[in-house]
Amino acid sequence: MDRIKGDSYLSSIVECTHFSQIKSMKKFKKSELVIMTLVIILIGISEYYFVITKEPLKAIFIGLWCPTILGFLILFNMKK
């Protein structure tokens, strides 16, 4: 019986955590979500060039776009 009680407790924690994550995602504008998705894609492309094609200079060049893009996003949000 304790195990069932523990499982329901864990599932309620997971549900609360999931709900709070969804709630916090609504704070972002659609444009910010698109930019963050672009950054994640760029990181994947950079890793592809580094690991698969063995072109580290191209990977570093593409990988450095990510902090630059995120820096501009932060800068524009600070100006509001």
N, C-alpha and C positions, 0 to 999 in steps of 0.2 A: 504494500500500500504506500510506503514511503517513496518508493521509486516512481510511482505514478504521480504523486504529489510533486516530486522534484522535477519530473518531466514537464508537467503543466507549468511549473514555476519558470523553467528555462524557456519554454515556448512563449510565455507571456513577456519575458525579457526580450526575446528575439523580436516579437511583434512590436513592442514599444520602441526598440532600437530602429527597426525598419520604418516605423511611422515617423519617428523624429528625423530620420535621414530624408524621407520624402518631404517632410515639412521644411527642412532646411534647404532642399533643392529648389523650392519655390522662391527663395530669396534671390536667386540668380536670374538675370534677364536672359532671354533666348540668345541674344548676341554673345553674351559671356559663355553660355554653354557651348555654342558653336565654336568659339575660339578655343575653349578648353579641349573640345573634341579634336580640333585641328592640331593642337599641341600634342595630344596623345598619339595621333596618327603620325606626326612628324618624328616622335620618339621611336615609334615602331619602324619607320623607314630608315632612320639613322642606325638602329640596331641591325636591320637587314643588310645595309651596306657594310657595317663593321664585321658582322659574323659570317654572313653568307658569301658576299662578293669580295671580302678581304680588301676593302678600300677605306682605310681608316681616315684619310684626309677628307674624303667626301662625307663620311659619317660624322666627323667632328663639325664640318661646315654646316651640315643640315641640323645636327644636334644643338648647335649654338643658337639657332633660330628660336628654340623653345623658351629659354629664359628671356630673350629679347622681347618676344611677343607677350609673355606673361608680365614682364616689366612695364610694357606700354599699357597693358590692361590695368595694372595696379595704378599707374600714373593717371590714367584717364578717370578711374574711379575716385582717386583722391581729390581731383579737381571739382567734383560735384558737390 
